[in-house]
């Protein structure tokens, strides 16, 4: 039985818009997402069972059983939570990250050479999930124009991939999180002279009165990766606790 690929890409937020638009477009159109040579960790269901949390299921059945997932930026935060959640849902997960020291904390690693759209076509389809942000074309955020511009490019990229490959059985969606409590977020907070006040300010602007969690974003990733969303493509899914309302 063929296993469709699931790819989750978390774009580097502070890279130049030129790099996002030109380079990623080149990878998609000229090289069909190219061939990534990355260090990776394979997480299977047995490994995931030893990690934190319970195995989520749909009527007792893992929702991603038989699927193969490639998760980038998986050493911490949303990427890590997604890799673990996918594994718990039955997927074979290849977790990649440029930060090898953090990635090794998830267990052993090896060299990965793949995943591209051509393989998805051969397999009869797949799901690509890009990580954008509410700070993009969704909402203007003060003093975040570089970050927001790159994330807006991810939304455009997602829609382009979706229409280019919809007739090949490949779906492409992106997720636009609001403020999520991750290690990178804590680094931003701690860079302030008064870190405690900075954290209070971030929380104060949240309509729900709290920050999002990586696990909440991972839950949306599971939905978009599963067959439950097989009629959904080319969409920017906002998950921000009401911040963009």
Secondary structure, 3 states (H helix, E strand, C coil): CCCCEEEEEECCCCCCHHHHHHHHHHHHHHHCCCCCEEEEEEECHHHHHCCCCCCCCECCECCCCCCEEEECCCCCHHHHHHHHHHHHCCCEEEEECCCHHHHHHHCCCEEEECCCHHHHHHHCCEEEEEECCCECCCECCCCCHHHHHHHHHHHHHHHHHHHHHHHHCEEEEEEEECCEECHHHHHHHHCCCCHHHHHHHHHHCCCCCCCEEHHHHHHHHHHHHCHHHCCCCCCEEEECCCCCC
